[in-house]
Amino acid sequence: MNTLAVELHPQAQSIKCTDASLIVELVDGRTISAPLIWFPRLAQAKKEQLENWVLLGDGEGVHWPDEDEDLSINGLLVGTH
């Protein structure tokens, strides 16, 4: 029996941070949410700093220049942030 391997290539389209959560909307319609406390630099950041993010590559990652923090979208999906 042959099986088709599905390649995961999650891509972010927007990022939102609340007081408690990091919320990532993916281009395929999924939404990822993780506790902001998982990311100490982000958890300590001000609202303006959290809103200053840029997507890396084709949306495979996100960068917060004010906090010098990078996260991979795939890492968020598998829980290794």
ABEGO torsion letter per residue (X at the ends): XBBBBBBBBBBBABBBBBAABBBBBBAAGBBBBBBAAABAAAAABBAAAAABBBBBEAGABBBBAAAGBBBBAAAAAAGAX
